[in-house]
Amino acid sequence: MSEKFTKLKSLISEVTDLNAAQALLEWDQQTYMPSGGAEVRGHQLATLGSLTHQKFTAEEVGILIEDLKKEFASADVDSDDARYLKVLSKDYDKATKIPSEYVAEFTRLTAQGHESWAKAREASDFSIFQADLEKIVDMRKEYVGFFPPADHPYDTLLDEFEPGMKTAEVQEIFGVLRERQVELLKNIADAKQVDDSFMHVNYPEKQQWDFGVEVATAFGYDWKRGRQDKSVHPFTTSFGISDVRITTRFMEDFFPSALFGTMHEAGHGLYEMGVNQAYERTPLNSGASLGVHESQSRLWENLVGRSMPFWEHFYPRLQETFPTQLGNIALPNFYNGINKVEPSLIRVEADEATYNMHIMLRLELEIAMIEGSVAIKDLPELWKSKFEEYLGITPPDDAQGVLQDIHWSFGGLGYFSTYALGNLISVQLWEKINEAIPDLDEQLRQGKFGALLNWLRENIHIFGRKYEPQELVQKVTGSKITPEPYLRYLEGKYSEIYGL
């Protein structure tokens, strides 16, 4: 390794450390920080964000990158070092277009926005959050203006979360999904509904916690390198490959919320824990994109956690944990119940067949916000009307409507479509996994997840950010992101459950 490359890596390792420190403050804000600390925490995060940005965008870093591009001109383009430089160069190019003052103010604003969103959600009153959201959206529009014009202004925001994807590509994919999923939902609506009343009784929080920990442990989540806490909105955060934390939330009258939330976040955590150890403190130390990240969480939550083979192993344990609630519920009835399709208000509680409709609604509203075709004050009513259009039900209040997700409070416009893309990628991978592990169902019936995790480690996790998402999906599955495998999966699964 050349002296210049050693110097560059040293500088970037320090930037990575500062990013981790900022992430730790954000984790604390969402888990243990007293609400009175919001203002000073905003200043702390703004200071860290500004210092990190200044250090990363220093002229010395840019000179080293340009010099090393010449050194690497004839190098293997797929080597770790070449990919390091490629990813870093793109990150640097984007970062140098954004003023440090903007980074500091946006960080302060979103820290404040998180607190106002949490208060608004608790009070079910959008007006508490409205002013902060207006400023956040204005600043995201300002952010778009720092970059050359794209095909659509939303492209710039989407690229933050799903590198290389275009708004038009996502809209085309969603167009195919919408048509087929609406048809499936109509067919299900005409069929006899399954009974899930057993899920809507009291399930004590402590037993829910313990069972979720047991499942995450079986999946392979390493508690020496992670922990689980409670938060208003479940999330995963990583301060390094050896410190990856998850959160969940509990509803004592609906146990799937915490259980499947833990499975979901454990999937994210397993991804971060599985990145090549050599990528620690480098730009490659994360997932390829949020869509690929979501493919991992949805795979463990749905393709494993809502499957019959999984519950053939774990259902007796769940019945032991909740004998009064589930002792008389047969496994087939339980399986149908946890896979019940019914339009619901809350995205994170939505079934597989309706989930993507929640995402399409949010994408439509986000694009309208960036285009300036909707006023922020009108979002609660627009949300209700769109919800009626997409899912046939109307949210009764703001908490179950426009305020249910945390993403806008931290400025995550461009984020939501990655959830649906993750669904698609998960099934593309699942088809390949079943080819590679023909007896996978039998392994799940025995509570054995090692072969599955090893496949994911070797084909997805280890690469971190080395490849862009479409490149990685193509490399592993032979195809770019496509809706067809996911639609086959949905139609097959629910035709069996509902006798379609």
C-alpha positions in Angstrom: 0.0 0.0 0.0 1.4 3.4 -1.0 2.2 6.1 1.6 -0.6 8.3 0.1 -3.2 5.5 0.4 -2.1 4.9 4.0 -2.5 8.6 4.8 -5.9 8.8 3.2 -7.1 5.7 5.1 -5.9 7.3 8.3 -7.9 10.5 7.7 -11.0 8.7 6.7 -10.9 6.4 9.7 -11.1 9.5 11.9 -14.1 10.7 9.9 -15.7 7.3 10.4 -15.1 7.6 14.1 -16.8 11.0 14.3 -19.8 9.6 12.3 -20.0 6.8 14.9 -19.9 9.2 17.8 -22.8 11.2 16.1 -24.7 8.0 15.6 -24.3 7.1 19.3 -25.8 10.5 20.4 -28.7 9.9 18.0 -29.2 6.4 19.4 -29.3 7.8 22.9 -31.8 10.4 21.8 -34.2 7.8 20.7 -33.7 5.4 23.6 -32.7 6.9 26.9 -32.2 10.7 26.6 -34.7 12.7 28.8 -36.9 14.9 26.6 -35.5 18.0 28.2 -32.2 17.3 26.6 -33.4 17.9 23.1 -32.2 21.4 22.5 -28.7 20.9 23.8 -28.5 17.5 22.0 -29.4 19.4 18.8 -26.4 21.7 19.3 -24.1 18.7 20.1 -25.1 16.9 16.9 -24.8 20.1 14.8 -21.3 20.6 16.1 -20.2 17.0 15.4 -21.9 17.0 12.0 -20.1 20.2 11.0 -16.7 19.1 12.3 -17.1 15.7 10.5 -18.1 17.4 7.2 -15.2 19.8 7.4 -12.7 17.1 8.1 -14.1 14.9 5.3 -14.2 17.7 2.7 -10.7 19.0 3.5 -8.6 19.9 0.5 -6.0 17.3 1.6 -8.5 14.5 1.2 -9.4 15.7 -2.3 -5.8 15.9 -3.4 -5.1 12.4 -2.1 -8.1 11.0 -3.9 -7.1 12.5 -7.2 -3.5 11.4 -6.9 -4.6 7.8 -6.0 -6.9 7.7 -9.0 -3.9 8.0 -11.2 -2.1 5.3 -9.2 -5.1 3.0 -9.5 -5.7 3.6 -13.2 -4.4 0.1 -14.1 -5.4 -1.7 -10.9 -8.0 -4.5 -10.7 -11.3 -2.5 -10.6 -12.9 -5.1 -8.3 -10.1 -5.1 -5.7 -11.1 -3.9 -2.2 -8.7 -0.9 -2.5 -10.0 0.1 -5.9 -13.6 -0.1 -4.6 -12.7 1.8 -1.5 -11.4 4.6 -3.6 -14.4 4.5 -5.9 -16.9 4.7 -3.1 -14.9 7.3 -1.2 -14.5 9.5 -4.4 -18.3 9.5 -4.9 -19.0 10.3 -1.3 -16.4 13.1 -1.4 -17.7 14.6 -4.6 -21.2 14.8 -3.1 -20.0 16.1 0.3 -17.9 18.9 -1.2 -21.0 20.3 -2.9 -22.7 20.8 0.5 -21.6 23.7 2.7 -20.6 22.9 6.3 -23.1 25.5 7.5 -25.9 23.6 5.8 -24.8 20.4 7.4 -24.7 22.0 10.9 -28.1 23.7 10.5 -29.8 20.6 9.0 -28.4 18.4 11.8 -29.7 20.8 14.4 -33.1 21.1 12.7 -33.6 17.4 12.4 -32.7 16.8 16.1 -35.3 19.4 17.0 -37.7 17.9 14.4 -37.4 14.4 16.0 -38.6 15.9 19.3 -41.4 17.8 17.8 -42.5 14.8 15.8 -42.5 12.6 19.0 -44.6 15.1 20.8 -47.0 15.6 17.9 -47.3 11.8 17.6 -48.1 11.4 21.3 -50.7 14.2 21.1 -51.9 13.1 17.7 -51.6 16.7 16.5 -49.7 17.4 13.3 -49.6 21.1 14.0 -46.9 20.6 16.6 -44.6 19.1 13.9 -45.7 21.2 10.9 -43.3 24.2 11.2 -40.3 21.9 11.6 -41.4 19.7 8.7 -41.8 22.8 6.5 -38.2 23.8 7.3 -36.9 20.3 6.7 -38.6 20.0 3.3 -37.3 23.5 2.4 -33.8 22.4 3.3 -34.1 19.1 1.3 -35.1 21.2 -1.7 -32.0 23.4 -1.0 -29.9 20.2 -0.9 -31.2 19.2 -4.3 -30.0 22.6 -5.6 -26.4 21.9 -4.6 -26.2 19.2 -7.4 -26.5 19.3 -11.2 -30.1 19.0 -12.4 -31.2 15.4 -12.5 -34.0 13.8 -14.6 -36.3 14.6 -11.6 -35.3 16.5 -8.5 -36.4 13.5 -6.3 -33.6 11.5 -8.0 -31.0 13.4 -5.9 -32.7 12.4 -2.7 -33.3 8.8 -3.8 -29.6 8.4 -4.6 -28.8 9.1 -0.9 -30.5 5.8 0.0 -30.5 3.7 -3.1 -27.4 4.7 -5.2 -28.0 4.6 -8.9 -31.8 4.3 -8.8 -33.9 6.8 -10.6 -37.4 8.0 -9.7 -38.7 6.8 -13.1 -37.4 3.3 -12.5 -39.1 3.1 -9.1 -42.3 4.4 -10.5 -42.2 1.8 -13.3 -41.6 -1.0 -10.8 -44.4 0.3 -8.6 -46.7 0.5 -11.5 -46.3 -3.3 -12.1 -46.7 -4.0 -8.4 -49.8 -1.9 -7.9 -51.7 -3.6 -10.7 -51.0 -7.1 -9.6 -51.3 -6.5 -5.9 -54.6 -4.7 -6.2 -55.9 -7.7 -8.2 -54.7 -10.0 -5.4 -56.2 -7.9 -2.7 -59.6 -8.0 -4.5 -59.5 -11.7 -4.7 -58.6 -12.1 -1.1 -61.4 -9.7 -0.1 -63.9 -12.0 -1.8 -62.6 -15.0 0.0 -63.4 -16.2 3.6 -61.3 -14.2 6.0 -59.1 -16.0 8.5 -59.4 -15.6 12.3 -56.6 -13.8 14.1 -58.5 -12.9 17.3 -56.0 -14.8 19.4 -53.4 -12.2 18.5 -55.5 -9.4 20.1 -55.4 -10.5 23.7 -53.0 -9.7 26.5 -49.4 -10.8 26.0 -47.2 -9.6 28.9 -44.2 -7.6 27.7 -41.6 -9.5 29.6 -42.5 -12.8 27.9 -42.6 -11.1 24.6 -39.1 -9.7 25.1 -37.7 -13.0 26.2 -39.2 -14.9 23.2 -38.0 -12.3 20.7 -34.5 -12.5 22.2 -34.6 -16.3 21.9 -35.5 -16.0 18.2 -32.9 -13.4 17.4 -30.3 -15.5 19.1 -31.3 -18.6 17.0 -30.9 -16.4 13.9 -27.3 -15.7 14.9 -27.5 -12.2 16.3 -24.4 -11.8 18.5 -25.2 -10.3 21.9 -21.5 -9.7 22.6 -21.6 -7.2 19.7 -25.1 -5.9 20.0 -28.1 -5.2 22.3 -31.8 -4.5 22.1 -33.6 -1.6 23.6 -37.1 0.0 23.3 -37.9 3.0 21.1 -40.9 4.8 19.8 -40.1 3.6 16.3 -37.9 0.4 15.9 -34.6 0.9 14.3 -31.0 -0.5 13.9 -27.9 1.5 14.3 -24.2 0.5 13.9 -21.2 2.2 15.5 -18.9 -0.4 13.9 -19.0 -4.1 12.9 -18.6 -5.0 16.6 -21.3 -2.7 18.0 -24.6 -3.1 16.2 -27.8 -2.2 18.2 -31.4 -2.9 17.6 -34.6 -1.6 19.1 -38.2 -2.7 19.2 -41.6 -1.6 20.7 -44.3 -3.5 22.5 -48.1 -3.7 22.3 -49.5 -5.9 25.0 -52.6 -6.6 23.1 -50.9 -7.5 19.8 -47.7 -9.6 20.2 -46.6 -9.7 16.5 -45.6 -6.0 16.8 -42.6 -6.7 19.0 -41.8 -10.2 17.8 -41.7 -9.5 14.1 -40.1 -6.1 14.8 -37.3 -7.9 16.6 -36.9 -10.4 13.7 -36.9 -7.4 11.3 -34.3 -5.4 13.1 -32.2 -8.5 13.8 -32.0 -9.0 10.0 -30.5 -5.5 9.7 -28.2 -6.2 12.6 -27.0 -9.5 11.1 -26.1 -7.6 7.9 -24.0 -5.0 9.7 -22.3 -7.7 11.8 -21.4 -9.7 8.7 -19.5 -7.0 6.8 -15.9 -7.9 6.1 -13.9 -7.1 9.2 -11.2 -5.5 7.0 -13.8 -2.7 6.2 -14.0 -1.5 9.8 -13.5 2.3 10.0 -13.8 2.7 6.2 -16.5 3.9 3.8 -17.3 0.3 2.9 -18.5 -0.5 6.4 -22.2 -0.6 5.8 -24.9 -2.1 3.6 -24.9 -1.6 -0.2 -28.1 0.4 0.1 -31.2 0.7 2.2 -33.1 -1.5 -0.3 -30.5 -4.2 0.1 -30.5 -3.7 3.8 -34.3 -4.0 3.8 -34.1 -7.2 1.9 -32.2 -8.7 4.8 -34.7 -7.6 7.4 -37.7 -8.6 5.4 -36.1 -12.0 4.6 -35.8 -12.9 8.2 -39.1 -11.3 9.3 -41.3 -12.7 6.5 -39.6 -15.4 4.4 -38.3 -17.1 7.5 -40.4 -15.7 10.4 -43.8 -16.0 8.7 -43.2 -19.4 7.2 -44.7 -22.7 8.2 -41.4 -24.5 8.6 -40.2 -21.9 11.0 -43.3 -22.2 13.2 -43.2 -26.0 13.0 -40.1 -25.6 15.2 -40.9 -22.5 17.3 -44.7 -22.8 17.8 -44.5 -25.3 20.7 -42.1 -22.9 22.4 -44.4 -20.0 21.8 -47.3 -22.0 23.3 -45.3 -22.8 26.3 -44.6 -19.1 26.7 -48.2 -18.1 26.3 -50.3 -21.2 27.3 -53.5 -19.2 28.1 -53.4 -17.2 24.9 -52.3 -19.9 22.4 -52.6 -23.3 24.1 -55.8 -24.2 22.2 -54.8 -22.6 18.9 -53.7 -25.2 16.3 -50.6 -24.4 14.3 -52.4 -24.1 10.9 -54.8 -21.5 12.5 -51.8 -19.7 14.0 -50.0 -19.7 10.7 -53.0 -18.3 8.8 -53.5 -15.7 11.6 -50.1 -14.2 11.4 -50.4 -14.1 7.6 -53.9 -12.6 7.6 -54.4 -10.0 4.9 -56.4 -7.0 5.9 -55.8 -3.3 5.1 -54.5 -1.7 8.3 -53.4 1.8 9.4 -49.9 1.2 10.5 -47.1 0.4 8.0 -44.9 -1.5 10.3 -47.8 -3.8 11.3 -49.0 -4.3 7.7 -49.2 -7.8 6.2 -47.1 -8.7 3.2 -49.9 -8.3 0.6 -50.7 -4.7 1.6 -47.3 -3.4 2.8 -46.2 -2.1 -0.5 -49.3 0.0 -0.9 -48.2 1.9 2.2 -44.9 2.7 0.5 -46.5 3.8 -2.8 -48.6 6.3 -0.9 -45.6 7.8 0.8 -43.6 8.0 -2.4 -46.4 9.9 -4.1 -46.6 12.4 -1.2 -42.8 12.8 -1.0 -42.5 13.5 -4.7 -45.3 16.1 -4.4 -43.5 17.8 -1.5 -40.3 18.1 -3.4 -42.1 19.3 -6.5 -43.9 21.8 -4.3 -47.3 20.7 -5.6 -48.7 20.2 -2.0 -48.6 22.4 1.0 -47.2 20.8 4.2 -50.3 22.0 6.2 -52.5 19.9 3.9 -50.6 16.6 4.5 -52.9 15.2 7.2 -56.0 15.4 5.0 -54.1 14.4 1.9 -52.8 11.4 3.8 -56.3 10.4 4.7 -57.7 10.7 1.2 -54.7 8.8 -0.3 -55.1 6.1 2.3 -58.7 5.6 1.4 -57.6 5.4 -2.3 -54.8 2.9 -1.7 -56.1 0.8 1.1 -59.8 1.5 1.4 -59.7 2.8 5.0 -59.4 6.2 6.6 -57.0 7.0 9.5 -59.1 8.4 12.4 -56.3 10.7 13.7 -52.8 12.0 12.9 -51.0 9.5 15.1 -52.3 6.6 13.0 -51.9 8.6 9.9 -49.4 11.2 8.8 -47.4 11.1 12.0 -46.9 7.3 12.3 -43.4 7.2 10.7 -40.2 8.9 12.0 -38.5 9.4 8.6 -39.5 12.9 7.8 -38.4 14.1 11.2 -34.8 13.2 10.4 -35.0 14.5 6.8 -35.3 11.0 5.2 -37.2 12.1 2.1 -36.1 9.6 -0.6 -36.1 6.7 1.9 -39.5 5.1 1.7 -39.3 3.4 -1.7 -36.3 1.3 -0.4 -38.7 -0.7 1.8 -40.7 -2.0 -1.2 -37.5 -2.5 -3.2 -36.2 -4.6 -0.2 -39.2 -6.8 -0.5 -38.5 -7.5 -4.1 -34.8 -8.1 -3.6 -35.5 -10.5 -0.6 -37.5 -12.9 -2.8 -35.0 -12.7 -5.7 -32.3 -13.8 -3.1 -34.7 -16.4 -1.6 -35.1 -18.2 -4.9 -31.3 -18.4 -5.2 -30.9 -19.5 -1.6 -33.3 -22.4 -2.1 -31.4 -23.5 -5.2 -28.2 -23.5 -3.1 -29.8 -25.1 0.0 -32.4 -27.5 -1.4 -33.3 -28.8 2.1 -33.7 -25.3 3.6 -37.3 -25.9 4.7 -36.2 -28.9 6.6 -33.4 -27.0 8.3 -35.9 -24.3 9.4 -38.2 -27.0 10.8 -35.2 -28.1 13.0 -34.5 -24.5 14.1 -31.2 -24.5 12.1 -30.3 -21.2 10.5 -26.6 -21.5 10.1 -26.5 -22.5 6.4 -28.9 -19.7 5.6 -26.9 -17.1 7.5 -23.6 -18.4 6.0 -25.1 -18.0 2.4 -26.1 -14.4 3.2 -22.7 -13.8 4.8 -20.8 -15.1 1.7 -23.0 -13.5 -1.0 -24.3 -10.3 0.5 -23.0 -9.2 4.0 -19.3 -9.5 3.5 -19.3 -7.0 0.6 -20.6 -4.1 2.6 -20.7 -1.1 0.3 -18.2 -2.6 -2.2 -20.9 -2.9 -4.9 -23.8 -0.6 -5.8 -27.2 -2.2 -5.2 -28.2 -3.0 -8.7 -24.7 -4.3 -9.3 -24.8 -6.6 -6.3 -28.3 -7.9 -7.1 -27.2 -8.7 -10.6 -24.1 -10.4 -9.4 -25.9 -12.6 -7.0 -29.2 -13.3 -8.8 -28.4 -12.8 -12.5 -31.0 -10.0 -12.7 -31.4 -6.4 -11.7 -34.2 -5.6 -9.2 -37.5 -6.9 -10.7 -41.0 -7.4 -9.2 -41.8 -10.7 -10.8 -40.3 -13.1 -8.2 -42.0 -11.2 -5.4 -45.4 -11.2 -7.1 -45.1 -15.0 -7.7 -44.3 -15.5 -4.1 -47.3 -13.4 -2.9 -49.7 -14.9 -5.3 -48.6 -18.5 -4.4 -48.6 -18.0 -0.7 -51.9 -16.2 -0.4 -53.7 -18.5 -2.9 -52.9 -21.3 -0.6 -53.9 -19.5 2.6 -57.2 -18.1 1.1 -58.0 -20.9 -1.3 -57.9 -18.6 -4.4 
